[in-house]
Amino acid sequence: MRLARQDLIVCGIFALMLGGYFLGVWRTQSRWLEQARTELAAKRRQMAADTLTASRVDPLRRDIEALKRRYNNDWDRRLPKSQDLAKFLREISANLAQENLTSQFFQPGSPNRGTLYNRLPINMKFQGDFLSLGRFLRHIDDMTRLTRVEQLTVEPRRDEAGLNVELGMNIYFTEY
């Protein structure tokens, strides 16, 4: 059985079309598919890295919420709107008297305006023993109002037992 010339031409054209398809379509799509697989693998690696990074967010959110609950409840008491100097000086005087610290002298300075809060410096002088001074400083630390001791000078008294204490502190408030 011989193939006719026309059949050979058709087979040749078919072979050329098959070769063209292989070279033109199949190879191009194979390269595109391989490139897509490479990109997919890279995206999966990136997603795994992002998932690891995001897994740290939930504990941070919980910590932030816990800190908000902890500080928001107490913040208005610790940083009042007004300076309310008289109430603060009464509280300090009561603490000094409770610890038997004598010769009390208070000198409030002028308030300093800040961007988020204002600061009122107060200089104090008093006399007493070392243990009473330590308890008084503990009272300052335990106060509900935000205070900060900036300067503390302690000298022995020359005439009798005890200490001369000079203390510089700041109280803070939000509105002028």
C-alpha contacts under 8 A as a table, 3 or more apart, distances in Angstrom:
res1	aa1	res2	aa2	distance
3	L	6	Q	7.99
3	L	7	D	5.98
3	L	8	L	6.61
4	A	7	D	5.18
4	A	8	L	6.44
5	R	8	L	5.12
5	R	9	I	6.29
6	Q	9	I	5.06
6	Q	10	V	6.23
7	D	10	V	5.05
7	D	11	C	6.08
8	L	11	C	4.96
8	L	12	G	5.97
9	I	12	G	4.94
9	I	13	I	6.08
10	V	13	I	5.05
10	V	14	F	6.00
11	C	14	F	4.95
11	C	15	A	6.04
12	G	15	A	4.99
12	G	16	L	6.10
13	I	16	L	4.99
13	I	17	M	6.06
14	F	17	M	5.02
14	F	18	L	6.06
15	A	18	L	5.00
15	A	19	G	6.05
16	L	19	G	5.01
16	L	20	G	5.91
17	M	20	G	4.91
17	M	21	Y	6.00
18	L	21	Y	5.06
18	L	22	F	6.14
19	G	22	F	4.97
19	G	23	L	6.05
20	G	23	L	5.12
20	G	24	G	5.49
20	G	25	V	7.61
21	Y	24	G	5.14
21	Y	25	V	5.09
21	Y	26	W	6.23
22	F	25	V	5.89
22	F	26	W	4.86
22	F	27	R	6.10
23	L	26	W	6.33
23	L	27	R	5.47
23	L	28	T	7.43
24	G	27	R	6.24
24	G	28	T	6.15
25	V	28	T	5.27
25	V	29	Q	5.98
26	W	29	Q	5.19
26	W	30	S	5.94
27	R	30	S	4.93
27	R	31	R	6.17
28	T	31	R	5.22
28	T	32	W	6.21
29	Q	32	W	4.87
29	Q	33	L	5.89
30	S	33	L	4.99
30	S	34	E	6.08
31	R	34	E	5.10
31	R	35	Q	6.09
32	W	35	Q	5.04
32	W	36	A	6.07
33	L	36	A	4.97
33	L	37	R	6.13
34	E	37	R	5.03
34	E	38	T	6.19
35	Q	38	T	5.06
35	Q	39	E	6.19
36	A	39	E	5.09
36	A	40	L	6.00
37	R	40	L	4.96
37	R	41	A	6.15
38	T	41	A	5.17
38	T	42	A	6.26
39	E	42	A	5.02
39	E	43	K	6.07
40	L	43	K	5.04
40	L	44	R	6.08
41	A	44	R	5.06
41	A	45	R	6.24
42	A	45	R	5.12
42	A	46	Q	6.19
43	K	46	Q	4.94
43	K	47	M	5.95
44	R	47	M	4.94
44	R	48	A	6.12
45	R	48	A	5.10
45	R	49	A	6.27
46	Q	49	A	5.06
46	Q	50	D	6.07
47	M	50	D	4.95
47	M	51	T	5.95
48	A	51	T	5.01
48	A	52	L	6.24
49	A	52	L	5.13
49	A	53	T	6.29
50	D	53	T	4.95
50	D	54	A	5.94
51	T	54	A	4.94
51	T	55	S	5.99
52	L	55	S	5.14
52	L	56	R	7.08
53	T	56	R	5.67
53	T	57	V	7.36
54	A	57	V	5.19
54	A	58	D	7.56
55	S	58	D	6.25
55	S	59	P	7.87
56	R	59	P	5.90
56	R	60	L	6.53
57	V	60	L	5.04
57	V	61	R	6.06
58	D	61	R	5.01
58	D	62	R	6.24
59	P	62	R	5.05
59	P	63	D	6.15
60	L	63	D	4.98
60	L	64	I	6.07
61	R	64	I	5.04
61	R	65	E	6.12
62	R	65	E	5.15
62	R	66	A	6.12
63	D	66	A	5.06
63	D	67	L	6.15
64	I	67	L	5.08
64	I	68	K	6.09
65	E	68	K	4.99
65	E	69	R	6.16
66	A	69	R	5.14
66	A	70	R	6.05
67	L	70	R	4.89
67	L	71	Y	5.97
68	K	71	Y	5.34
68	K	72	N	5.41
69	R	72	N	5.57
69	R	73	N	6.32
70	R	73	N	6.26
70	R	74	D	7.21
71	Y	74	D	5.31
71	Y	75	W	5.52
72	N	75	W	5.08
72	N	76	D	7.49
73	N	76	D	7.35
74	D	77	R	5.56
74	D	78	R	6.26
75	W	78	R	5.02
75	W	79	L	5.89
76	D	79	L	5.24
76	D	80	P	5.35
76	D	81	K	7.65
77	R	80	P	5.64
77	R	144	T	6.14
77	R	145	R	6.06
78	R	144	T	5.35
78	R	145	R	4.10
78	R	146	L	4.71
79	L	145	R	6.26
79	L	146	L	5.84
79	L	172	Y	6.07
79	L	173	F	5.23
79	L	174	T	6.76
80	P	83	Q	7.06
80	P	145	R	7.48
80	P	172	Y	7.54
80	P	173	F	5.09
80	P	174	T	6.38
81	K	173	F	5.32
81	K	174	T	4.69
81	K	175	E	5.10
82	S	173	F	5.65
82	S	174	T	6.59
82	S	175	E	5.68
82	S	176	Y	6.76
83	Q	120	L	7.61
83	Q	171	I	7.74
83	Q	172	Y	7.02
83	Q	173	F	5.40
83	Q	175	E	7.86
83	Q	176	Y	7.69
84	D	87	K	5.77
84	D	88	F	6.58
85	L	88	F	5.10
85	L	89	L	6.07
86	A	89	L	5.18
86	A	90	R	6.17
87	K	90	R	5.17
87	K	91	E	6.28
88	F	91	E	5.14
88	F	92	I	6.20
89	L	92	I	5.02
89	L	93	S	5.95
90	R	93	S	5.09
90	R	94	A	6.13
91	E	94	A	5.15
91	E	95	N	6.30
92	I	95	N	5.06
92	I	96	L	6.15
92	I	140	I	7.91
93	S	96	L	5.02
93	S	97	A	6.08
93	S	104	Q	7.93
94	A	97	A	5.12
94	A	98	Q	6.01
95	N	98	Q	5.01
95	N	99	E	6.32
95	N	136	F	6.43
95	N	139	H	6.93
96	L	99	E	5.28
96	L	100	N	6.22
96	L	101	L	5.15
96	L	102	T	7.41
96	L	104	Q	7.96
96	L	136	F	6.58
97	A	100	N	4.93
97	A	101	L	5.90
97	A	102	T	7.28
98	Q	101	L	7.76
99	E	132	S	5.23
99	E	133	L	7.61
99	E	135	R	7.10
99	E	136	F	6.54
100	N	128	G	6.81
100	N	132	S	7.03
101	L	104	Q	7.42
101	L	126	F	6.29
101	L	127	Q	5.44
101	L	128	G	4.69
101	L	129	D	7.66
101	L	132	S	6.99
101	L	133	L	7.62
102	T	126	F	5.59
102	T	127	Q	5.12
102	T	128	G	6.35
103	S	125	K	7.34
103	S	126	F	5.00
103	S	127	Q	5.97
104	Q	124	M	7.20
104	Q	125	K	5.78
104	Q	126	F	4.60
104	Q	127	Q	7.45
105	F	124	M	5.48
105	F	125	K	5.04
105	F	126	F	6.42
106	F	122	I	6.93
106	F	123	N	5.87
106	F	124	M	4.62
106	F	125	K	6.72
107	Q	122	I	5.68
107	Q	123	N	5.07
107	Q	124	M	6.30
108	P	120	L	7.27
108	P	121	P	6.02
108	P	122	I	4.20
108	P	123	N	6.20
109	G	120	L	6.40
109	G	121	P	5.13
109	G	122	I	5.70
109	G	123	N	7.59
110	S	120	L	6.30
110	S	121	P	6.96
111	P	118	N	6.78
111	P	119	R	5.58
111	P	120	L	4.37
111	P	121	P	6.87
112	N	118	N	5.66
112	N	119	R	5.14
112	N	120	L	6.29
113	R	117	Y	6.93
113	R	118	N	4.63
113	R	119	R	6.59
113	R	176	Y	7.64
114	G	117	Y	5.14
114	G	118	N	5.03
114	G	119	R	7.35
115	T	118	N	7.72
116	L	174	T	6.84
117	Y	172	Y	6.61
117	Y	173	F	5.74
117	Y	174	T	4.51
117	Y	175	E	7.30
118	N	172	Y	5.59
118	N	173	F	5.29
118	N	174	T	5.72
118	N	175	E	7.17
118	N	176	Y	7.19
119	R	170	N	6.19
119	R	171	I	5.81
119	R	172	Y	4.63
119	R	173	F	6.58
120	L	170	N	5.42
120	L	171	I	5.30
120	L	172	Y	6.28
121	P	168	G	7.10
121	P	169	M	5.75
121	P	170	N	4.36
121	P	171	I	6.54
122	I	168	G	5.85
122	I	169	M	5.34
122	I	170	N	5.98
122	I	171	I	7.74
123	N	166	E	7.32
123	N	167	L	5.79
123	N	168	G	4.46
123	N	169	M	6.40
124	M	166	E	5.72
124	M	167	L	5.10
124	M	168	G	6.31
125	K	164	N	7.46
125	K	165	V	5.64
125	K	166	E	4.53
125	K	167	L	6.35
126	F	164	N	6.20
126	F	165	V	5.41
126	F	166	E	6.75
127	Q	162	G	6.95
127	Q	163	L	5.55
127	Q	164	N	4.75
127	Q	165	V	5.88
128	G	132	S	6.55
128	G	133	L	6.82
128	G	162	G	5.29
128	G	163	L	5.39
128	G	164	N	6.95
128	G	165	V	7.85
129	D	132	S	5.46
129	D	133	L	6.33
129	D	161	A	7.72
129	D	162	G	4.64
129	D	163	L	5.70
130	F	133	L	5.08
130	F	134	G	6.28
130	F	162	G	7.23
130	F	163	L	6.99
131	L	134	G	5.03
131	L	135	R	6.29
132	S	135	R	5.13
132	S	136	F	6.09
133	L	136	F	5.02
133	L	137	L	6.19
134	G	137	L	5.20
134	G	138	R	6.30
135	R	138	R	4.95
135	R	139	H	6.29
136	F	139	H	4.98
136	F	140	I	6.39
137	L	140	I	5.02
137	L	141	D	6.30
138	R	141	D	5.01
138	R	142	D	6.19
139	H	142	D	5.05
139	H	143	M	6.19
140	I	143	M	5.29
140	I	147	T	7.19
141	D	147	T	7.52
143	M	146	L	7.24
143	M	147	T	7.78
145	R	171	I	7.63
146	L	171	I	6.17
146	L	172	Y	6.19
147	T	169	M	6.92
147	T	170	N	5.66
147	T	171	I	4.70
147	T	172	Y	6.77
148	R	169	M	5.47
148	R	170	N	5.29
148	R	171	I	6.71
149	V	152	L	7.30
149	V	167	L	7.22
149	V	168	G	6.01
149	V	169	M	4.21
149	V	170	N	6.51
150	E	167	L	7.75
150	E	168	G	5.47
150	E	169	M	5.15
150	E	170	N	7.06
151	Q	166	E	7.93
151	Q	167	L	5.64
151	Q	168	G	4.76
151	Q	169	M	6.79
152	L	165	V	7.27
152	L	166	E	5.86
152	L	167	L	4.57
152	L	168	G	6.37
153	T	165	V	5.73
153	T	166	E	5.05
153	T	167	L	6.36
154	V	163	L	6.46
154	V	164	N	5.86
154	V	165	V	4.70
154	V	166	E	6.57
155	E	163	L	5.55
155	E	164	N	5.19
155	E	165	V	6.53
156	P	161	A	7.55
156	P	162	G	6.14
156	P	163	L	4.47
156	P	164	N	6.03
157	R	160	E	5.93
157	R	161	A	6.32
157	R	162	G	5.72
157	R	163	L	5.15
157	R	164	N	5.86
158	R	161	A	7.73
173	F	176	Y	7.82
